[in-house]
Amino acid sequence: MVATVAWSVISPLSAQSVSERSRSIDIPDFTRGAWQTAQPLGIVS
């Protein structure tokens, strides 16, 4: 679900960036920092 929410915010943030002369816009951290301590999935060596 977090991935879906993260992708759904791309269009509005892109529009905001364009309307503000291509200013960088921070993407909200929907994981509340959990991505920093996530364990590797082991699918890439």
C-alpha distance matrix in Angstrom:
0.0 3.8 5.4 5.1 6.4 8.6 10.0 10.7 12.8 15.0 17.3 18.2 18.8 20.8 22.8 23.5 24.7 26.9 28.4 29.2 31.1 28.4 27.8 25.0 22.0 19.8 16.1 14.6 13.3 10.0 10.5 13.9 15.7 14.1 14.1 17.9 18.4 16.0 18.1 18.8 17.7 21.3 20.7 22.8 26.2
3.8 0.0 3.8 5.4 5.1 6.1 8.6 9.9 11.0 13.0 15.9 16.6 16.5 18.7 21.0 21.3 22.2 24.7 26.3 26.7 28.6 25.7 24.8 21.9 18.9 16.4 12.7 11.2 9.6 6.5 7.1 10.7 12.3 11.2 11.0 14.7 15.7 13.7 16.4 17.3 16.8 20.4 20.2 21.7 24.9
5.4 3.8 0.0 3.8 5.5 5.0 6.2 8.6 10.2 11.2 14.2 15.7 15.6 17.0 19.7 20.5 20.9 23.2 25.2 25.8 27.3 24.2 23.7 20.8 18.2 16.2 12.4 12.0 11.0 8.9 9.6 13.3 14.2 13.2 11.8 15.5 16.8 14.4 16.7 16.7 15.9 19.2 18.4 19.6 23.1
5.1 5.4 3.8 0.0 3.8 5.4 5.2 6.1 8.8 10.4 12.5 14.0 14.8 16.3 18.4 19.5 20.5 22.4 24.1 25.3 26.9 24.1 24.0 21.5 18.8 17.3 13.5 13.1 12.9 10.5 12.1 15.5 17.1 16.3 15.3 19.0 20.4 18.1 20.4 20.4 19.3 22.6 21.4 22.8 26.4
6.4 5.1 5.5 3.8 0.0 3.8 5.5 5.1 6.5 9.2 11.4 11.9 12.6 14.8 16.6 17.2 18.5 20.8 22.1 23.0 25.0 22.5 21.9 19.5 16.4 14.7 11.0 10.0 10.3 7.8 10.4 13.2 15.3 15.2 14.7 18.2 20.0 18.3 21.1 21.6 21.1 24.6 23.8 25.0 28.4
8.6 6.1 5.0 5.4 3.8 0.0 3.8 5.5 5.5 7.1 10.3 11.2 10.7 12.7 15.2 15.6 16.3 18.7 20.4 21.0 22.7 19.8 19.2 16.4 13.6 11.9 8.1 8.0 8.4 7.2 9.6 12.4 13.7 14.1 12.8 16.1 18.3 16.8 19.7 19.9 19.8 23.0 22.2 22.9 26.1
10.0 8.6 6.2 5.2 5.5 3.8 0.0 3.8 5.4 5.5 8.1 10.2 10.4 11.3 13.8 15.2 15.7 17.5 19.5 20.6 22.0 19.1 19.2 16.8 14.4 13.6 10.1 11.1 12.0 11.0 13.3 16.2 17.3 17.4 15.8 19.0 21.2 19.4 21.9 21.5 20.9 23.9 22.5 23.1 26.5
10.7 9.9 8.6 6.1 5.1 5.5 3.8 0.0 3.8 5.6 6.7 8.0 9.5 10.9 12.4 13.8 15.3 16.9 18.3 19.8 21.6 19.2 19.3 17.5 14.7 14.3 11.1 11.5 13.1 11.7 14.7 17.2 19.0 19.4 18.3 21.6 23.8 22.1 24.8 24.8 24.2 27.3 26.0 26.8 30.2
12.8 11.0 10.2 8.8 6.5 5.5 5.4 3.8 0.0 3.8 5.7 5.7 6.2 8.5 10.2 10.8 12.2 14.4 15.6 16.6 18.7 16.3 16.0 14.2 11.2 10.8 7.9 8.7 11.1 10.5 13.9 15.8 17.5 18.7 17.6 20.5 23.1 22.0 25.0 25.2 25.2 28.3 27.3 27.6 30.9
15.0 13.0 11.2 10.4 9.2 7.1 5.5 5.6 3.8 0.0 3.8 5.7 5.3 5.9 8.6 9.9 10.3 12.1 14.1 15.2 16.6 13.8 14.1 12.3 10.1 10.5 8.1 10.3 12.7 12.9 15.9 17.9 19.0 20.1 18.4 21.0 23.9 22.7 25.5 25.1 25.1 27.9 26.5 26.5 29.7
17.3 15.9 14.2 12.5 11.4 10.3 8.1 6.7 5.7 3.8 0.0 3.8 5.5 5.1 6.2 8.6 9.8 10.5 12.2 14.2 15.6 13.4 14.5 13.6 11.7 13.0 11.2 13.3 16.1 16.1 19.3 21.2 22.5 23.7 22.2 24.8 27.7 26.5 29.2 28.7 28.5 31.3 29.7 29.7 33.0
18.2 16.6 15.7 14.0 11.9 11.2 10.2 8.0 5.7 5.7 3.8 0.0 3.8 5.4 5.1 6.2 8.6 9.9 10.5 12.3 14.5 13.0 13.4 12.9 10.4 11.8 10.6 12.1 15.4 15.5 19.1 20.4 22.1 23.8 22.7 25.2 28.1 27.3 30.4 30.3 30.4 33.4 32.1 32.2 35.3
18.8 16.5 15.6 14.8 12.6 10.7 10.4 9.5 6.2 5.3 5.5 3.8 0.0 3.8 5.4 4.9 6.1 8.6 9.8 10.5 12.6 10.5 10.2 9.2 6.6 8.3 7.7 10.0 13.5 14.4 17.8 18.8 20.0 22.0 20.7 22.8 26.0 25.5 28.7 28.6 29.1 31.9 30.9 30.6 33.5
20.8 18.7 17.0 16.3 14.8 12.7 11.3 10.9 8.5 5.9 5.1 5.4 3.8 0.0 3.8 5.4 5.0 6.2 8.6 9.8 10.8 8.4 9.5 9.1 8.0 10.5 10.2 13.2 16.3 17.4 20.5 21.8 22.6 24.5 22.7 24.7 28.0 27.3 30.1 29.6 30.0 32.5 31.1 30.5 33.4
22.8 21.0 19.7 18.4 16.6 15.2 13.8 12.4 10.2 8.6 6.2 5.1 5.4 3.8 0.0 3.8 5.4 5.1 6.1 8.6 10.1 9.0 10.4 11.2 10.1 12.9 12.9 15.4 18.8 19.6 23.0 24.1 25.4 27.3 25.8 27.9 31.2 30.6 33.5 33.2 33.4 36.0 34.6 34.2 37.1
23.5 21.3 20.5 19.5 17.2 15.6 15.2 13.8 10.8 9.9 8.6 6.2 4.9 5.4 3.8 0.0 3.8 5.5 5.1 6.2 8.9 8.2 8.3 9.3 7.8 10.8 11.6 13.8 17.5 18.8 22.2 22.7 24.0 26.4 25.1 26.9 30.3 30.1 33.3 33.3 33.9 36.6 35.5 35.0 37.8
24.7 22.2 20.9 20.5 18.5 16.3 15.7 15.3 12.2 10.3 9.8 8.6 6.1 5.0 5.4 3.8 0.0 3.8 5.5 5.1 6.5 4.7 5.1 6.2 6.2 9.8 11.3 14.2 17.7 19.5 22.6 23.1 23.8 26.2 24.6 26.0 29.6 29.5 32.5 32.2 33.0 35.5 34.4 33.5 36.1
26.9 24.7 23.2 22.4 20.8 18.7 17.5 16.9 14.4 12.1 10.5 9.9 8.6 6.2 5.1 5.5 3.8 0.0 3.8 5.3 5.3 4.6 7.1 9.2 9.9 13.5 14.7 17.8 21.1 22.7 25.9 26.6 27.3 29.6 27.8 29.4 32.9 32.6 35.4 34.9 35.5 37.8 36.4 35.4 38.1
28.4 26.3 25.2 24.1 22.1 20.4 19.5 18.3 15.6 14.1 12.2 10.5 9.8 8.6 6.1 5.1 5.5 3.8 0.0 3.8 5.6 7.0 8.4 11.1 11.2 14.8 16.2 18.7 22.3 23.8 27.2 27.6 28.6 31.1 29.7 31.3 34.8 34.7 37.7 37.5 38.2 40.6 39.4 38.6 41.3
29.2 26.7 25.8 25.3 23.0 21.0 20.6 19.8 16.6 15.2 14.2 12.3 10.5 9.8 8.6 6.2 5.1 5.3 3.8 0.0 3.8 5.6 5.6 8.9 9.5 13.2 15.4 17.9 21.5 23.5 26.6 26.6 27.4 30.2 28.8 29.9 33.6 33.9 37.0 36.9 37.9 40.3 39.3 38.3 40.8
31.1 28.6 27.3 26.9 25.0 22.7 22.0 21.6 18.7 16.6 15.6 14.5 12.6 10.8 10.1 8.9 6.5 5.3 5.6 3.8 0.0 3.8 5.6 9.2 11.2 14.9 17.2 20.2 23.5 25.7 28.6 28.9 29.3 31.9 30.2 31.1 34.8 35.0 37.9 37.5 38.5 40.6 39.5 38.1 40.5
28.4 25.7 24.2 24.1 22.5 19.8 19.1 19.2 16.3 13.8 13.4 13.0 10.5 8.4 9.0 8.2 4.7 4.6 7.0 5.6 3.8 0.0 3.8 6.4 8.7 12.4 14.5 17.8 20.9 23.1 25.8 26.3 26.5 29.0 26.9 27.9 31.6 31.7 34.5 33.8 34.8 36.9 35.7 34.3 36.6
27.8 24.8 23.7 24.0 21.9 19.2 19.2 19.3 16.0 14.1 14.5 13.4 10.2 9.5 10.4 8.3 5.1 7.1 8.4 5.6 5.6 3.8 0.0 3.8 6.3 9.9 12.6 15.7 18.8 21.4 24.0 24.0 24.1 26.9 25.1 25.8 29.6 30.0 33.0 32.7 34.0 36.2 35.4 34.0 36.2
25.0 21.9 20.8 21.5 19.5 16.4 16.8 17.5 14.2 12.3 13.6 12.9 9.2 9.1 11.2 9.3 6.2 9.2 11.1 8.9 9.2 6.4 3.8 0.0 3.8 6.7 9.5 12.8 15.5 18.3 20.6 20.7 20.5 23.3 21.4 22.0 25.8 26.2 29.2 28.9 30.4 32.6 31.9 30.6 32.7
22.0 18.9 18.2 18.8 16.4 13.6 14.4 14.7 11.2 10.1 11.7 10.4 6.6 8.0 10.1 7.8 6.2 9.9 11.2 9.5 11.2 8.7 6.3 3.8 0.0 3.8 6.4 9.4 12.5 15.1 17.7 17.8 18.1 20.9 19.4 20.4 24.1 24.4 27.6 27.7 29.0 31.6 31.0 30.1 32.5
19.8 16.4 16.2 17.3 14.7 11.9 13.6 14.3 10.8 10.5 13.0 11.8 8.3 10.5 12.9 10.8 9.8 13.5 14.8 13.2 14.9 12.4 9.9 6.7 3.8 0.0 3.8 6.3 9.0 12.0 14.3 14.1 14.3 17.2 15.9 16.9 20.5 21.0 24.3 24.8 26.3 28.9 28.7 28.0 30.3
16.1 12.7 12.4 13.5 11.0 8.1 10.1 11.1 7.9 8.1 11.2 10.6 7.7 10.2 12.9 11.6 11.3 14.7 16.2 15.4 17.2 14.5 12.6 9.5 6.4 3.8 0.0 3.8 6.5 8.8 11.4 12.0 12.6 15.0 13.6 15.3 18.7 18.7 22.0 22.4 23.6 26.4 26.1 25.8 28.4
14.6 11.2 12.0 13.1 10.0 8.0 11.1 11.5 8.7 10.3 13.3 12.1 10.0 13.2 15.4 13.8 14.2 17.8 18.7 17.9 20.2 17.8 15.7 12.8 9.4 6.3 3.8 0.0 3.8 5.9 8.8 8.9 10.4 12.8 12.4 14.3 17.3 17.5 21.1 22.1 23.3 26.5 26.6 26.6 29.2
13.3 9.6 11.0 12.9 10.3 8.4 12.0 13.1 11.1 12.7 16.1 15.4 13.5 16.3 18.8 17.5 17.7 21.1 22.3 21.5 23.5 20.9 18.8 15.5 12.5 9.0 6.5 3.8 0.0 3.8 5.4 5.6 6.7 9.0 8.8 10.8 13.5 13.9 17.5 18.9 20.2 23.5 24.0 24.2 26.7
10.0 6.5 8.9 10.5 7.8 7.2 11.0 11.7 10.5 12.9 16.1 15.5 14.4 17.4 19.6 18.8 19.5 22.7 23.8 23.5 25.7 23.1 21.4 18.3 15.1 12.0 8.8 5.9 3.8 0.0 3.8 5.5 8.0 8.9 9.4 12.2 14.2 13.8 17.4 18.9 19.7 23.2 23.6 24.4 27.2
10.5 7.1 9.6 12.1 10.4 9.6 13.3 14.7 13.9 15.9 19.3 19.1 17.8 20.5 23.0 22.2 22.6 25.9 27.2 26.6 28.6 25.8 24.0 20.6 17.7 14.3 11.4 8.8 5.4 3.8 0.0 3.8 5.4 5.2 6.4 9.3 10.6 10.3 13.9 15.8 16.9 20.5 21.3 22.2 24.8
13.9 10.7 13.3 15.5 13.2 12.4 16.2 17.2 15.8 17.9 21.2 20.4 18.8 21.8 24.1 22.7 23.1 26.6 27.6 26.6 28.9 26.3 24.0 20.7 17.8 14.1 12.0 8.9 5.6 5.5 3.8 0.0 3.8 5.7 7.9 9.4 10.9 11.9 15.6 18.0 19.6 23.0 24.2 24.9 27.1
15.7 12.3 14.2 17.1 15.3 13.7 17.3 19.0 17.5 19.0 22.5 22.1 20.0 22.6 25.4 24.0 23.8 27.3 28.6 27.4 29.3 26.5 24.1 20.5 18.1 14.3 12.6 10.4 6.7 8.0 5.4 3.8 0.0 3.8 5.4 5.8 7.8 9.4 13.1 15.4 17.6 20.7 22.2 22.5 24.4
14.1 11.2 13.2 16.3 15.2 14.1 17.4 19.4 18.7 20.1 23.7 23.8 22.0 24.5 27.3 26.4 26.2 29.6 31.1 30.2 31.9 29.0 26.9 23.3 20.9 17.2 15.0 12.8 9.0 8.9 5.2 5.7 3.8 0.0 3.8 5.3 5.6 6.3 10.0 12.6 14.5 17.8 19.5 20.2 22.2
14.1 11.0 11.8 15.3 14.7 12.8 15.8 18.3 17.6 18.4 22.2 22.7 20.7 22.7 25.8 25.1 24.6 27.8 29.7 28.8 30.2 26.9 25.1 21.4 19.4 15.9 13.6 12.4 8.8 9.4 6.4 7.9 5.4 3.8 0.0 3.8 5.5 5.2 8.8 10.4 12.4 15.5 16.8 17.2 19.2
17.9 14.7 15.5 19.0 18.2 16.1 19.0 21.6 20.5 21.0 24.8 25.2 22.8 24.7 27.9 26.9 26.0 29.4 31.3 29.9 31.1 27.9 25.8 22.0 20.4 16.9 15.3 14.3 10.8 12.2 9.3 9.4 5.8 5.3 3.8 0.0 3.8 5.9 9.0 10.8 13.7 16.3 18.1 17.9 19.2
18.4 15.7 16.8 20.4 20.0 18.3 21.2 23.8 23.1 23.9 27.7 28.1 26.0 28.0 31.2 30.3 29.6 32.9 34.8 33.6 34.8 31.6 29.6 25.8 24.1 20.5 18.7 17.3 13.5 14.2 10.6 10.9 7.8 5.6 5.5 3.8 0.0 3.8 6.4 9.3 12.3 14.8 17.2 17.5 18.6
16.0 13.7 14.4 18.1 18.3 16.8 19.4 22.1 22.0 22.7 26.5 27.3 25.5 27.3 30.6 30.1 29.5 32.6 34.7 33.9 35.0 31.7 30.0 26.2 24.4 21.0 18.7 17.5 13.9 13.8 10.3 11.9 9.4 6.3 5.2 5.9 3.8 0.0 3.8 6.5 8.8 11.8 14.0 14.8 16.4
18.1 16.4 16.7 20.4 21.1 19.7 21.9 24.8 25.0 25.5 29.2 30.4 28.7 30.1 33.5 33.3 32.5 35.4 37.7 37.0 37.9 34.5 33.0 29.2 27.6 24.3 22.0 21.1 17.5 17.4 13.9 15.6 13.1 10.0 8.8 9.0 6.4 3.8 0.0 3.8 6.4 8.7 11.6 12.6 13.8
18.8 17.3 16.7 20.4 21.6 19.9 21.5 24.8 25.2 25.1 28.7 30.3 28.6 29.6 33.2 33.3 32.2 34.9 37.5 36.9 37.5 33.8 32.7 28.9 27.7 24.8 22.4 22.1 18.9 18.9 15.8 18.0 15.4 12.6 10.4 10.8 9.3 6.5 3.8 0.0 3.8 5.5 8.1 8.8 10.1
17.7 16.8 15.9 19.3 21.1 19.8 20.9 24.2 25.2 25.1 28.5 30.4 29.1 30.0 33.4 33.9 33.0 35.5 38.2 37.9 38.5 34.8 34.0 30.4 29.0 26.3 23.6 23.3 20.2 19.7 16.9 19.6 17.6 14.5 12.4 13.7 12.3 8.8 6.4 3.8 0.0 3.8 5.5 7.8 10.0
21.3 20.4 19.2 22.6 24.6 23.0 23.9 27.3 28.3 27.9 31.3 33.4 31.9 32.5 36.0 36.6 35.5 37.8 40.6 40.3 40.6 36.9 36.2 32.6 31.6 28.9 26.4 26.5 23.5 23.2 20.5 23.0 20.7 17.8 15.5 16.3 14.8 11.8 8.7 5.5 3.8 0.0 3.8 5.6 6.8
20.7 20.2 18.4 21.4 23.8 22.2 22.5 26.0 27.3 26.5 29.7 32.1 30.9 31.1 34.6 35.5 34.4 36.4 39.4 39.3 39.5 35.7 35.4 31.9 31.0 28.7 26.1 26.6 24.0 23.6 21.3 24.2 22.2 19.5 16.8 18.1 17.2 14.0 11.6 8.1 5.5 3.8 0.0 3.8 6.6
22.8 21.7 19.6 22.8 25.0 22.9 23.1 26.8 27.6 26.5 29.7 32.2 30.6 30.5 34.2 35.0 33.5 35.4 38.6 38.3 38.1 34.3 34.0 30.6 30.1 28.0 25.8 26.6 24.2 24.4 22.2 24.9 22.5 20.2 17.2 17.9 17.5 14.8 12.6 8.8 7.8 5.6 3.8 0.0 3.8
26.2 24.9 23.1 26.4 28.4 26.1 26.5 30.2 30.9 29.7 33.0 35.3 33.5 33.4 37.1 37.8 36.1 38.1 41.3 40.8 40.5 36.6 36.2 32.7 32.5 30.3 28.4 29.2 26.7 27.2 24.8 27.1 24.4 22.2 19.2 19.2 18.6 16.4 13.8 10.1 10.0 6.8 6.6 3.8 0.0
